[in-house]
Amino acid sequence: MSIDLLPALTPNRVSWNKGRIVGQKRPLLPRHVWSIRVRLEMTGCARDLALFNMAIDSKLRGCDLVAMRVRDVFVAGHVKERASMTQSKTGKPVRFEITDTTRQSLDRWIRNPEMTGREFLWPSRVHDSLHLSTRQYARIVRGWVASLGLEASAYGTHSMRRTKVAQIYKKTGNLRAVQLLLGHTKMDSTVRYLGVDIEDALSLSEAIDL
């Protein structure tokens, strides 16, 4: 038989996403937040506790969170109650609150001897890097998720960004507030980000009795 008449062979390659949950990452639930926070407090890891709390409060993208400087949150010997960051994606500033729990963990971390003379809030332990990379941050987040026995592929750095706004939307239905907190320029982006659908709209409508 001629080689030209032989059937074509396709390589038996496994798809990169086989067995993985792809698509939008889930936000953490309140019980997950408290479980991770307690675990970090028990281990005494000041950096990771401050990083976790700051990720929840700031609602920043990973690339902006890891690039934070000490001066962004700490002035005159105190941690600010509110701060702002210019987003690398949009070039526009976004403001966020720093809750009491987060301020306490940040204060402990910033006063840690390891932070003496440091410019960046999350310095890297890799010599040629000034601060944590987004890949390092992603590995840290996976560790937090895995410690709870959750499916690691269902969560990621965007889970941290979505966690607080998901609760805000659930309790208030205020999309405009969520849009401002996330720094989105278009409401459509916020709707897609939260996964808002007709069922959400109907639930909100049913709660209003005229």
N, C-alpha and C positions, 0 to 999 in steps of 0.2 A: 504493500500500500504506500502510495506517495505520502511524504510528510505533509504536503499541502492539504491532504484530505483528512488528516487526523483531527479529532475534536479539540477545540481550544481549551486549555487548562487555566482555571482561575486559582490564584494563590489562596490558600485557606488561612486568611488573616482574620484575627478577632477584632471586631469593631471596638474603637477606643472607648465608647460609652456603654459597652455591654455590662449589664448588672449595676450601672450607676444611675442615680436619679439626676437628670439634667433639667435645665430650665431655671426658673426663679427660685432663689434660696429662701427657705422658710425663716421667719423671725423666731427668736426664742420666746418662749412663754414666760410669764412672771415666775413660775416655780423653777424654771431652768435658770433664770437670772440669779435667784437667791441661792440655789444649790451651788452654782459655780462660784458665786461670791463667798459663800461659807467655806468651800474647799480651798480657795485661794487664801482666805484669812487664816485657816488652820495650818497651811503650809508655810505661811510667813513670807511669801514671795511678794515683796512690796511693789516691784515694778509691774508684775502681771496683774495684781489687784488694781493698781492705778490705771493701767492700760485698759482693762476690762470695763471699769466704771466710766472712764473717759470715752470709750467707744460707744457705750450705751447713751450717755448724755449728749455727746456732740453730734451724733448721727452723721458723722463725716465719712466720706469714701476712704478706703484704706490708704490710698496714696497721699491723702491730705492728713490723715491721722498720724501716720508714721513720721511725717515731716514737721510736726509741731515743735515749736521752740519753747524753752522755759518761759521766756518773756511773754509768750502768748497767753499764759494762764497765771503767771506769778509776778506781782509787782509790790514794791514796798514791803516785802517780807510776808505777804499774804497771797493766798490763792483767790483769784477773782470769782465773783458770783456769776458773771456773764462774760463771754468772750466771743471773738469772731475770727474767722479764717477766710482767706481768699481761696476759692476753689480752683484747683489746677485745671479742671475740665472746662469751666465756664468763665474763669477770670473774674468772677463776681464774689463779693463777700457774703458769708452766711453767719448768722449769729446763733448762739446756743447758750443754754443755762448750764451751770455747774452746780449740782445739788450738794447738799451738806455731806452726804456719804462720800461722794467723789472728791470733794475738797479735802476731806480728812485723809483719804488715801493718797491724793496728790501731794499734800503737804509732807506726809511721811516719806514719800518717794523722793521728792525734791531735796529734802534735808538729809537723805541717805548719803554717807561718805562716798559712795560710788558715783554720785552726781556732782561732786565738787568740781567746779570749773566747766561744767558741761553746758553747751549751747542748746543742744537738742533734747527734747523731753524723753525720747526713747532711744538712747545711744545704742549703736550696734556693738556686739561683742566680736564682730569681724573687723580686723584691723584696718582694712581699706574702705570701710563704710562709716559715714558720719552718723547715720541713724538706722533703725530697723528698715529692712526692705519690705515691700509688700508681700514677697514670698515668705519671708520669715514670719511676718504677721499672720499670714494664712496658715502656716504650720502651727502657730500658737493657738489660733482659733480652733483648728481641728483637734488639738489636745484638749481644749476646754469641752468641746462637744463630746469627744470620745470618753471623757471622764464620767459623763452622765449615761453612757451606753446608748447614745442616740446614733442614728445613721449618719455617718460623717459626710457622705456625698449630698445629703439633703440640706446641709448648712455650709456657710462660708462667711467671708468677711462682710458680705452684703447683709447677712443675717443680723450682724451687729448694728448696721445702719438702719435696718427696717424695724428692729425690735420695739423701740419706744414709740415710733410713729404709728405702728400697727395698733398699739394699745390706745393711743390718742384718737385715732380714727374710730376704733371700736366703741369707745366711750362717748365720743362727741359727734362723730359723723362730719367733722369740719375738715373738708378737703383743702380749703384755702390755707388753714393753719399748717397742715401737713406740708403743703407746697412750699410755704415760706421756710419751715424748719429744715426741709431737705435742700433748699436752694434751687428748686426746679424753676426754669423759666416758663414752662408751659404746663397748664393743668393736665393736659393729656398724658404727659410723662408721669405725673403723680398718680393718675387713675390706673395706668398700666403697672406702675411700680407697686401699688397696693393690691392689685388684682381685683379692683372694684368691678362688680358685675350687677346685673339686674336684680339678683336676690338681695344684695346689700341695699340697693336703692329701695326695694319694696319693704325691707325690714325697717328702714328708717321712716318710710312713709307710714307704715302701720303703727309706729310708736306715737304718731301725732293724731290726736283725736279732736276734731273741730265740731 
